[in-house]
Every structure is written in C-alpha cells, then in structure tokens.
C-alpha cells in the first residue's frame, strides 16, 4: 500500500539521533578494556555491536546523503532476506575488527553528527526504504527514520546489559515505532470487521489495531471497549519486539483481557528483521 494511513499517525524521530549518540559515546568511553570483549548478543562482543552501528552510519550516509548505489541491494540466489542481512552485517563487523576501540569511538562521534544532520534535514513525508517488519514496502520516510532510531537505542541497551549497567526504560518513541508492526503481526489473524486489539504499555501509551476490509490498521479510532487488550510492562514490551524474550514468555507476563486468541496473536509482534 502507498497510502500509509494504516500505519497510524506519523512519528517524528529526527531530533532524537543526536542525544542518542551522545548517550552511546558516554557509555563507550566509560568501558574498561575487558568490557569490550564481553558478549552483547549471541556471537558478537560489545566491540562488534559498536562496529555494527558504525556500519549502519556509513551505509545510511552513502545511500541517502551521497547517492552511492547500495552494493548490498539483494540477496544471493536462493538466500533468505534475513540471512542476507546477517551475512552483510557480519562482513562489516569482521572488517571493522581492525579498528582500535579509541578509533571506533572517535569515528562514531564523527558519523553520529553526520547522521543527526542528515535526518534533521530530511522530509518525513517523503518515501523511504522498506520496513519489512511493518509490512511497508515502500515505507514513509518517518517510519524509516524511526526504525533507524530504534536500532541505535536497542543496541545501546544490549551493550549496557553486557557490561552490567542495566537497561533503561524505553522512551515512548521506541515503543511507538515498534508498535507499527502490529497490523503486519495480525495480517493472517481472522477477525470480524471492526474488531480491535489494543496493546497497552504501562506508563507509555496504547496502540490499537482494527480489522478492516483491507486488513488490520492503526488508523481507525479505538473503541471504548476493544475486543482484546494486552497489557505489558515496558521491559517486556521492548524485549518482545526484538525477541530477547519469545512470544510464549510474553503471554505469561502479559495481562490479557477480552478475546485471548487475539491477545496472544498480538504477542507475536516482531519489530526487527529476523
């Protein structure tokens, strides 16, 4: 669909990149040498995750600022898209192993300024790159931007957890971006037209998907009494969206009200490529 109303009200995350990068740099500068070698995600150390973020920076700048054709445009014949993404990410991380941690921090500082400037000057109403986990191909640029912001925030949390700093409460824009996956999550779930599934995150907000003739949509106004309500705490919500916990565990942590079949289906939400 090119009418993006079904994705809900646009989210403007352009101003969030500069403070997010400052927070990342502060965390990295506080690390001890041994911290860089701690595992942050399966198969990747803290240094690897930081290098991956640098690769994200350079890729975005090359494509959207400099107009360089993307060399990683398509999977190899027979390669699944998720496998393709993981392969090219690993190739970059392997190459960046040559960088010292000091060089990595200094370069992330430089590219962080450029990324913040790029997004600040962008038009959120333009058309951006696809966001596969939201089922948007193409996607509005505001969603492409918000997706990028969540990438930086989540990887910083993974670094914080790896070095025992603990994670932070997710800012509302992170959860707001993640919940744009709700219509796509429910795409194969049968429901009467007008049925509504609402996900409420304690202290952060509520997002309601409505079954329409064209599919599930975040656009129609929520009913006073949704068909199903899923109540989540913030930590469970963001971990579920990036599969740090699985849907079965999320169901046990959630408070489901109304149609539990629809509520459990909403707990399959996924807001990353996997």
VENVEN-V586385 format. One record per residue. N is the residue number from 1. RES is the residue in one letter. PHI is phi in whole degrees, 0 to 359 (none if undefined). PSI is psi in radians with two decimals (999 if undefined). Layout:
BEGIN
N,RES,PHI,PSI
N,RES,PHI,PSI
END
This chain:
BEGIN
1,X,none,2.42
2,X,259,-0.19
3,X,274,1.96
4,X,269,0.22
5,X,301,-0.56
6,X,295,-0.27
7,X,275,-0.04
8,X,90,-3.04
9,X,295,2.35
10,X,304,2.53
11,X,246,2.17
12,X,259,1.81
13,X,255,0.18
14,X,299,-0.62
15,X,280,-0.06
16,X,269,-0.21
17,X,290,-0.72
18,X,297,-0.87
19,X,295,-0.56
20,X,295,-0.70
21,X,292,-0.66
22,X,300,-0.70
23,X,294,-0.69
24,X,297,-0.82
25,X,296,-0.68
26,X,298,-0.70
27,X,295,-0.83
28,X,295,-0.66
29,X,291,-0.36
30,X,270,0.02
31,X,281,2.54
32,X,276,2.77
33,X,308,-0.70
34,X,293,-0.47
35,X,296,-0.60
36,X,296,-0.39
37,X,266,-0.07
38,X,290,2.57
39,X,284,2.19
40,X,260,-0.70
41,X,222,2.77
42,X,308,2.09
43,X,90,-0.17
44,X,234,2.36
45,X,277,3.06
46,X,303,-0.76
47,X,298,-0.70
48,X,299,-0.75
49,X,295,-0.74
50,X,298,-0.70
51,X,295,-0.65
52,X,299,-0.72
53,X,295,-0.63
54,X,296,-0.69
55,X,297,-0.67
56,X,301,-0.77
57,X,301,-0.93
58,X,295,-0.64
59,X,297,-0.78
60,X,294,-0.76
61,X,296,-0.71
62,X,296,-0.78
63,X,285,-0.91
64,X,264,-0.40
65,X,263,-0.77
66,X,260,-0.14
67,X,68,0.42
68,X,281,2.28
69,X,303,2.37
70,X,285,2.05
71,X,288,-0.24
72,X,251,1.01
73,X,273,-0.43
74,X,210,2.60
75,X,294,2.80
76,X,292,2.78
77,X,307,2.20
78,X,82,0.00
79,X,271,2.26
80,X,295,2.59
81,X,299,-0.77
82,X,298,-0.70
83,X,295,-0.67
84,X,300,-0.83
85,X,299,-0.79
86,X,295,-0.63
87,X,295,-0.85
88,X,290,-0.56
89,X,297,-0.73
90,X,293,-0.65
91,X,299,-0.73
92,X,294,-0.80
93,X,299,-0.70
94,X,298,-0.75
95,X,294,-0.68
96,X,287,-0.09
97,X,297,-0.32
98,X,290,-0.36
99,X,283,2.48
100,X,284,2.83
101,X,295,-0.61
102,X,297,-0.81
103,X,298,-0.66
104,X,297,-0.80
105,X,297,-0.80
106,X,297,-0.66
107,X,286,-0.64
108,X,297,-0.57
109,X,294,-0.77
110,X,294,-0.89
111,X,290,-0.49
112,X,298,-0.71
113,X,297,-0.70
114,X,290,-0.67
115,X,294,-0.77
116,X,299,-0.73
117,X,293,-0.71
118,X,301,-0.85
119,X,290,-0.65
120,X,298,-0.56
121,X,270,-0.01
122,X,279,2.83
123,X,260,1.89
124,X,297,-0.32
125,X,269,-0.01
126,X,285,3.09
127,X,265,2.30
128,X,248,-2.88
129,X,286,2.73
130,X,301,2.58
131,X,241,1.63
132,X,297,-0.64
133,X,288,-0.23
134,X,261,-0.06
135,X,72,0.42
136,X,250,1.92
137,X,216,1.70
138,X,283,3.09
139,X,242,2.69
140,X,295,2.60
141,X,298,-0.52
142,X,298,-0.59
143,X,283,-0.68
144,X,302,-0.76
145,X,296,-0.84
146,X,297,-0.67
147,X,300,-0.76
148,X,298,-0.73
149,X,300,-0.76
150,X,295,-0.57
151,X,300,-0.84
152,X,295,-0.75
153,X,295,-0.81
154,X,296,-0.77
155,X,295,-0.57
156,X,294,-0.66
157,X,295,-0.68
158,X,297,-0.67
159,X,294,-0.78
160,X,300,-0.75
161,X,294,-0.66
162,X,295,-0.59
163,X,258,0.28
164,X,65,0.61
165,X,270,-0.26
166,X,82,2.71
167,X,271,2.90
168,X,259,2.77
169,X,296,2.28
170,X,295,2.28
171,X,298,2.65
172,X,305,-0.65
173,X,298,-0.52
174,X,295,-0.89
175,X,294,-0.65
176,X,299,-0.75
177,X,295,-0.82
178,X,301,-0.67
179,X,288,-0.16
180,X,292,-0.16
181,X,279,-0.12
182,X,298,-0.83
183,X,300,-0.71
184,X,292,-0.63
185,X,300,-0.66
186,X,266,0.12
187,X,303,-0.54
188,X,256,0.20
189,X,266,2.09
190,X,285,2.40
191,X,199,2.66
192,X,296,2.53
193,X,302,2.30
194,X,98,-0.22
195,X,298,2.53
196,X,229,2.39
197,X,243,2.13
198,X,244,2.27
199,X,254,2.13
200,X,245,2.19
201,X,252,2.15
202,X,309,2.15
203,X,72,0.12
204,X,237,-0.60
205,X,148,-3.09
206,X,222,2.50
207,X,230,2.25
208,X,238,2.15
209,X,257,2.33
210,X,245,2.36
211,X,283,2.10
212,X,238,3.04
213,X,296,-0.45
214,X,264,-0.02
215,X,126,-3.09
216,X,284,2.51
217,X,216,2.52
218,X,270,0.02
219,X,281,-0.84
220,X,300,2.61
221,X,293,2.55
222,X,292,2.52
223,X,282,2.77
224,X,303,-0.62
225,X,231,1.68
226,X,299,2.75
227,X,296,-0.66
228,X,217,2.49
229,X,232,2.32
230,X,243,2.04
231,X,256,2.20
232,X,231,2.60
233,X,280,2.74
234,X,301,-0.71
235,X,296,-0.73
236,X,295,-0.71
237,X,299,-0.88
238,X,286,-0.61
239,X,295,-0.66
240,X,298,-0.79
241,X,297,-0.45
242,X,249,0.20
243,X,61,0.63
244,X,279,-0.28
245,X,228,2.71
246,X,265,2.89
247,X,303,-0.64
248,X,298,-0.72
249,X,292,-0.67
250,X,298,-0.67
251,X,299,-0.68
252,X,290,-0.49
253,X,275,-0.44
254,X,284,2.81
255,X,251,1.93
256,X,262,2.36
257,X,231,2.57
258,X,77,-2.38
259,X,288,1.79
260,X,291,-0.43
261,X,297,-0.81
262,X,292,-0.66
263,X,297,-0.76
264,X,294,-0.62
265,X,296,-0.68
266,X,296,-0.49
267,X,286,0.02
268,X,268,0.16
269,X,304,2.42
270,X,221,2.15
271,X,239,0.53
272,X,218,2.91
273,X,278,2.25
274,X,214,999
END
